[in-house]
Amino acid sequence: KRGFKSLKKKETAILNLSKIQNIIDKKNNKIDKNLSLKLLKEKNLINKKFKKLKILGTGEIKKNIEISANFASKEALKKIEKAGGKISIIKR
């Protein structure tokens, strides 16, 4: 084995607003109002190994949706609230 193995495993799923909009737009996902890590795992949209969810502000979101995540960037908070949605930060 060569190279360095990080002791800190990547357990945080990172989603951009553009990716969230793509998930909402697809008809077979049937995501209406709420979006959470548990829901994304159930629908197999992200890997089951992730324990936390981080929202970043790249892209645009058009639909008002309620998102529950562990982390969110300031830009993402602004864009979600501008679209009429809400984001709740889970503290753990």
N, C-alpha and C positions, 0 to 999 in steps of 0.2 A: 504494500500500500504506500502510496506517495501523497505528499501534500498535507494540508492541514484540515482536520475535521473540527468544525465548530461544536463546542459543547452546548451552546444555546441553540436549540432546535427551532426551526421556523414553524411556529404554531399559530401564526396570525394570517388569516386570509385577507388579501388586499384587493379591494374592488374600486374601480374608478366609476364616476357617475355615468360615463358613456357605456360601460359594461352593464350597469344596473338598468339603464334605459333599454339596452338590447334584450335583457332578460324580461323586462316588462312587456316589450313589443311582441315577443313571441307568444302566439296564441296558446300553444300546448302547455305553457308553464302555469297559466291561470293564477297569476299573482295580482290581486286587486288592490288592497289597501296597505297590508303590512308586509315588511320584509325583515327577516332576522336570520341569524346564523343557523338556527335549528331548521327553519323552512328551506334554506338553501341546501342544507345537507339532505333533508328528506327528498327533495326533488332532484338530487344528484347533480346540482349545478356547481358545487365545489366539493373538494375532497373531504372525507370524513375525519382526517387527521387534524384538521384545524380546530382550535379551541377558542379563538378570538377573531373578531371581524373589524377591519379598518376601512373607512371610506375616505377616498381621496377625491379632489375636486376637478380632475381632468374630464372634459366633456360637458355636455348639457343634459339636464333632466327636464322632461316636459310635463309629466304627470305628477299630481300631488300624491305622495305616498308617505307612509309612516315607517321609518327605518329604526331598528334598534341595533346598535353596534357598540363595540368596546372603545373604539377611537374614531375620531373624525377630524379632518383638517378644517381650518377656518373657512377656506374657500368652498368646501363641500357644504358646510353649514349654511353659508350665505345662499348658495345656489338652490339648495333644497327648500329653504324657507321662502325664497323668491318664487319658486314654482307652486307654493301653497302647501308644501309638505311639512312634516315634523321629523326631527331626529332625536332619539332618546339615547343617552350615553349610559351604558351599563358599567357600574364600578365593581371590579373584582380584584 
